[in-house]
């Protein structure tokens, strides 16, 4: 499994929280396994998307970049960084 981690700085009055439509668009991309959005105390937010494999991550890059740019502009957020990672451990308790 692979992950794309995008770091944002929300503008004044923006939490960086995604709309339901944005989340749905990400989840509909082939190979997407999940998405997390996190808001830090230092006015920084992260999105973490999980992908089946490196091919799915690579194939989603263009569409993800477009969606990231559109969403950031609409929600007054600055994109600080975008990185890819291999997920070495994944364990969530329910």
C-alpha positions as CSV (number, residue, x, y, z in Angstrom):
1,X,0.0,0.0,0.0
2,X,1.1,3.6,-0.7
3,X,0.1,7.0,0.7
4,X,0.1,10.5,-0.6
5,X,0.5,13.1,2.1
6,X,-0.4,16.7,1.3
7,X,0.4,19.6,3.7
8,X,-1.7,22.7,3.7
9,X,-1.9,26.0,5.5
10,X,-5.6,27.1,5.8
11,X,-6.3,30.8,5.5
12,X,-8.0,32.8,8.2
13,X,-11.4,31.3,9.0
14,X,-10.8,28.1,7.0
15,X,-10.3,24.8,8.7
16,X,-9.2,23.0,5.6
17,X,-12.0,20.5,6.1
18,X,-13.0,18.8,2.8
19,X,-16.5,18.9,1.4
20,X,-18.4,15.6,1.0
21,X,-18.1,16.0,-2.7
22,X,-14.3,16.3,-2.5
23,X,-14.0,13.2,-0.4
24,X,-16.3,11.3,-2.8
25,X,-14.2,12.3,-5.8
26,X,-11.0,11.0,-4.1
27,X,-12.6,7.7,-3.0
28,X,-13.9,7.2,-6.6
29,X,-10.4,7.2,-8.0
30,X,-9.2,3.7,-9.1
31,X,-7.1,2.1,-6.4
32,X,-8.0,4.5,-3.6
33,X,-8.4,2.7,-0.3
34,X,-9.1,5.6,2.0
35,X,-8.6,9.2,3.0
36,X,-7.9,11.1,6.2
37,X,-7.9,14.9,6.8
38,X,-6.1,16.2,9.9
39,X,-6.0,19.7,11.3
40,X,-3.1,20.7,13.5
41,X,-2.9,23.3,16.2
42,X,-0.3,25.2,14.3
43,X,-2.7,26.2,11.5
44,X,-1.5,23.4,9.3
45,X,-3.6,20.6,7.9
46,X,-2.8,17.3,6.2
47,X,-4.6,15.0,3.8
48,X,-3.5,11.4,3.6
49,X,-4.8,9.2,0.8
50,X,-4.1,5.5,0.7
51,X,-3.6,3.6,-2.5
52,X,-3.6,-0.2,-3.4
53,X,-0.1,0.0,-4.9
54,X,2.5,2.3,-6.5
55,X,0.8,2.1,-9.9
56,X,-2.5,3.3,-8.5
57,X,-0.8,6.2,-6.7
58,X,1.0,7.2,-9.9
59,X,-2.1,6.9,-12.0
60,X,-4.0,9.2,-9.7
61,X,-1.3,11.9,-9.6
62,X,-2.8,14.1,-12.4
63,X,-6.4,14.0,-11.2
64,X,-5.3,14.4,-7.5
65,X,-3.2,17.5,-8.4
66,X,-6.2,19.0,-10.2
67,X,-8.5,18.3,-7.3
68,X,-6.0,19.6,-4.8
69,X,-5.5,22.8,-6.6
70,X,-9.2,23.4,-7.1
71,X,-10.1,22.5,-3.5
72,X,-7.3,24.6,-2.1
73,X,-8.4,27.7,-4.0
74,X,-12.0,27.3,-3.1
75,X,-11.2,26.8,0.6
76,X,-8.5,29.5,0.9
77,X,-5.6,27.1,1.6
78,X,-2.0,27.2,0.6
79,X,-0.4,23.9,-0.6
80,X,2.9,23.6,1.3
81,X,4.0,20.1,0.2
82,X,3.0,16.8,-1.4
83,X,4.9,13.6,-0.8
84,X,4.5,9.9,-1.5
85,X,5.3,7.1,1.0
86,X,5.2,3.4,1.0
87,X,3.0,2.2,3.9
88,X,5.0,-0.3,6.0
89,X,2.5,-0.8,8.8
90,X,-1.3,-0.3,8.7
91,X,-3.3,-1.3,11.8
92,X,-6.5,0.4,13.0
93,X,-8.5,-0.8,16.0
94,X,-12.3,-0.5,15.8
